[in-house]
């Protein structure tokens, strides 16, 4: 494990970055998709894992998706 700690007095914030050396590049041929499934379960959850009130959280996730899609479209128009 590597730990890098930097003290900065400009802002009273904490930033954390965790990286696991596991993902699609580590999957065996013919046995793919596990890393992607794990990603969805960790960050989006399921109806029973990673959530306390899925109905309310689903609305928030849908709103985030719409906003991200809008930003991507805006960026593509600006570049293209």
C-alpha positions as CSV (number, residue, x, y, z in Angstrom):
1,X,0.0,0.0,0.0
2,X,1.2,3.5,-0.8
3,X,0.0,6.5,1.1
4,X,0.7,10.1,0.0
5,X,-0.2,12.8,2.5
6,X,0.1,16.4,1.5
7,X,-0.9,19.2,3.9
8,X,-2.2,22.3,2.2
9,X,-3.4,25.3,4.1
10,X,-5.2,26.9,1.1
11,X,-8.5,25.0,1.6
12,X,-10.0,23.1,4.6
13,X,-10.8,20.0,2.4
14,X,-9.8,16.4,2.2
15,X,-9.4,14.5,-1.0
16,X,-9.1,10.7,-1.2
17,X,-8.2,8.5,-4.1
18,X,-8.3,4.8,-3.9
19,X,-7.0,2.6,-6.7
20,X,-7.3,-1.1,-7.0
21,X,-5.2,-3.0,-9.4
22,X,-8.2,-4.9,-10.7
23,X,-10.3,-4.3,-13.7
24,X,-11.1,-5.3,-17.3
25,X,-7.4,-5.5,-18.1
26,X,-7.0,-8.2,-15.4
27,X,-9.9,-10.3,-16.5
28,X,-9.4,-13.6,-18.3
29,X,-10.4,-14.1,-21.9
30,X,-14.0,-15.3,-22.1
31,X,-14.7,-14.2,-18.5
32,X,-15.2,-10.5,-18.9
33,X,-17.6,-8.0,-17.4
34,X,-17.0,-8.6,-13.7
35,X,-15.1,-5.4,-13.2
36,X,-17.8,-3.4,-14.9
37,X,-20.5,-5.1,-12.8
38,X,-18.5,-4.4,-9.6
39,X,-18.2,-0.8,-10.6
40,X,-21.9,-0.4,-11.0
41,X,-22.6,-2.1,-7.7
42,X,-20.0,0.0,-5.8
43,X,-21.1,3.4,-7.2
44,X,-24.7,3.0,-8.2
45,X,-25.8,0.1,-5.9
46,X,-28.7,-2.2,-6.5
47,X,-32.2,-2.2,-5.1
48,X,-30.8,-4.0,-2.0
49,X,-27.0,-3.2,-1.9
50,X,-25.5,0.2,-1.4
51,X,-28.6,2.2,-0.7
52,X,-30.9,3.1,2.1
53,X,-33.8,4.5,0.0
54,X,-33.4,3.3,-3.6
55,X,-36.6,5.1,-4.9
56,X,-35.3,8.5,-3.7
57,X,-31.7,7.8,-4.8
58,X,-32.8,6.6,-8.2
59,X,-34.3,10.0,-8.9
60,X,-31.0,11.7,-8.0
61,X,-29.0,9.3,-10.2
62,X,-31.3,9.9,-13.1
63,X,-30.9,13.7,-12.7
64,X,-27.1,13.3,-12.6
65,X,-27.3,11.2,-15.8
66,X,-29.3,13.9,-17.6
67,X,-26.9,16.7,-16.5
68,X,-23.8,14.7,-17.6
69,X,-25.4,13.9,-20.9
70,X,-26.2,17.6,-21.4
71,X,-22.6,18.6,-20.5
72,X,-21.3,16.0,-23.0
73,X,-23.6,17.3,-25.8
74,X,-22.7,20.9,-25.0
75,X,-18.9,20.0,-25.1
76,X,-19.3,18.1,-28.4
77,X,-21.1,21.0,-30.0
78,X,-18.4,23.4,-28.9
79,X,-15.6,21.2,-30.3
80,X,-17.4,20.2,-33.5
